[in-house]
């Protein structure tokens, strides 16, 4: 799997070479500079989505949803939402539930937890 930096470097190389690619590929394929730029934009968006996962907004959180808590560095299962308070079961040895107040930029999709496994 490529790192974020390697992916960004590949996109940078594509950007630097788009005119060359367009000219040389045009003989055999109907690629235009605009089409190559669209592919580059698509790659950049995929890199952003994969490596720069945006946090959840409060209205996106639902009961029984698993989230990554960036502050506690733990995965949580939401068991109740009351106002801005969220009841969680953290993945720990404890069976206790925890109540936290929603904070912007704190809760993410669980895929963000992979960054902490490296």
C-alpha positions as a Python dict, from the first residue, in 0.01 Angstrom:
ca = {
    (1, 'X'): (0, 0, 0),
    (2, 'X'): (133, 343, -91),
    (3, 'X'): (178, 611, 171),
    (4, 'X'): (8, 948, 147),
    (5, 'X'): (337, 1107, 39),
    (6, 'X'): (393, 846, -234),
    (7, 'X'): (40, 899, -368),
    (8, 'X'): (87, 1277, -372),
    (9, 'X'): (422, 1234, -550),
    (10, 'X'): (255, 1017, -818),
    (11, 'X'): (-12, 1284, -876),
    (12, 'X'): (260, 1549, -894),
    (13, 'X'): (443, 1348, -1159),
    (14, 'X'): (118, 1316, -1355),
    (15, 'X'): (68, 1690, -1337),
    (16, 'X'): (422, 1755, -1458),
    (17, 'X'): (382, 1511, -1743),
    (18, 'X'): (23, 1577, -1857),
    (19, 'X'): (118, 1759, -2177),
    (20, 'X'): (374, 1492, -2266),
    (21, 'X'): (124, 1216, -2194),
    (22, 'X'): (-150, 1387, -2388),
    (23, 'X'): (71, 1443, -2694),
    (24, 'X'): (215, 1091, -2699),
    (25, 'X'): (-105, 909, -2621),
    (26, 'X'): (-311, 1108, -2871),
    (27, 'X'): (-157, 911, -3159),
    (28, 'X'): (-317, 590, -3030),
    (29, 'X'): (-585, 711, -2790),
    (30, 'X'): (-821, 1007, -2796),
    (31, 'X'): (-697, 1153, -2466),
    (32, 'X'): (-704, 1523, -2415),
    (33, 'X'): (-521, 1733, -2159),
    (34, 'X'): (-858, 1802, -1997),
    (35, 'X'): (-929, 1429, -1962),
    (36, 'X'): (-589, 1370, -1800),
    (37, 'X'): (-652, 1662, -1564),
    (38, 'X'): (-987, 1510, -1467),
    (39, 'X'): (-810, 1184, -1382),
    (40, 'X'): (-556, 1378, -1173),
    (41, 'X'): (-838, 1555, -990),
    (42, 'X'): (-1005, 1221, -925),
    (43, 'X'): (-679, 1079, -783),
    (44, 'X'): (-636, 1385, -561),
    (45, 'X'): (-990, 1348, -428),
    (46, 'X'): (-936, 977, -357),
    (47, 'X'): (-611, 1056, -174),
    (48, 'X'): (-787, 1320, 33),
    (49, 'X'): (-1076, 1086, 120),
    (50, 'X'): (-843, 797, 204),
    (51, 'X'): (-575, 980, 401),
    (52, 'X'): (-752, 1292, 525),
    (53, 'X'): (-1075, 1148, 657),
    (54, 'X'): (-1302, 1434, 768),
    (55, 'X'): (-1455, 1415, 1117),
    (56, 'X'): (-1823, 1345, 1162),
    (57, 'X'): (-2063, 1632, 1215),
    (58, 'X'): (-2298, 1587, 1508),
    (59, 'X'): (-2598, 1524, 1281),
    (60, 'X'): (-2414, 1231, 1117),
    (61, 'X'): (-2378, 1034, 1442),
    (62, 'X'): (-2633, 759, 1500),
    (63, 'X'): (-2711, 503, 1771),
    (64, 'X'): (-2526, 168, 1722),
    (65, 'X'): (-2267, 340, 1502),
    (66, 'X'): (-1898, 266, 1560),
    (67, 'X'): (-1668, 569, 1555),
    (68, 'X'): (-1303, 650, 1618),
    (69, 'X'): (-1253, 891, 1910),
    (70, 'X'): (-943, 1091, 1818),
    (71, 'X'): (-913, 1240, 2166),
    (72, 'X'): (-916, 904, 2348),
    (73, 'X'): (-756, 710, 2059),
    (74, 'X'): (-1022, 438, 2088),
    (75, 'X'): (-1308, 291, 1888),
    (76, 'X'): (-1652, 343, 2039),
    (77, 'X'): (-2002, 218, 1985),
    (78, 'X'): (-2265, 487, 2029),
    (79, 'X'): (-2539, 355, 2255),
    (80, 'X'): (-2739, 671, 2318),
    (81, 'X'): (-2751, 1036, 2213),
    (82, 'X'): (-2917, 1296, 2433),
    (83, 'X'): (-2873, 1659, 2336),
    (84, 'X'): (-2501, 1703, 2274),
    (85, 'X'): (-2414, 1414, 2508),
    (86, 'X'): (-2318, 1082, 2354),
    (87, 'X'): (-2312, 756, 2550),
    (88, 'X'): (-2042, 515, 2439),
    (89, 'X'): (-1909, 172, 2503),
    (90, 'X'): (-1535, 202, 2446),
    (91, 'X'): (-1341, -102, 2334),
    (92, 'X'): (-1170, -173, 2666),
    (93, 'X'): (-1166, -440, 2930),
    (94, 'X'): (-1434, -247, 3118),
    (95, 'X'): (-1806, -293, 3059),
    (96, 'X'): (-1875, 61, 3183),
    (97, 'X'): (-2038, 310, 2954),
    (98, 'X'): (-1898, 658, 2913),
    (99, 'X'): (-2081, 982, 2846),
    (100, 'X'): (-1900, 1252, 2653),
    (101, 'X'): (-2007, 1584, 2510),
    (102, 'X'): (-1977, 1618, 2133),
    (103, 'X'): (-1669, 1812, 2019),
    (104, 'X'): (-1601, 1923, 1663),
    (105, 'X'): (-1314, 1731, 1503),
    (106, 'X'): (-1317, 1449, 1760),
    (107, 'X'): (-1517, 1162, 1605),
    (108, 'X'): (-1419, 994, 1278),
    (109, 'X'): (-1501, 683, 1073),
    (110, 'X'): (-1326, 381, 1224),
    (111, 'X'): (-1093, 362, 922),
    (112, 'X'): (-904, 655, 1077),
    (113, 'X'): (-793, 415, 1351),
    (114, 'X'): (-561, 250, 1096),
    (115, 'X'): (-335, 555, 1114),
    (116, 'X'): (-265, 472, 1480),
    (117, 'X'): (-179, 108, 1409),
    (118, 'X'): (136, 205, 1216),
}
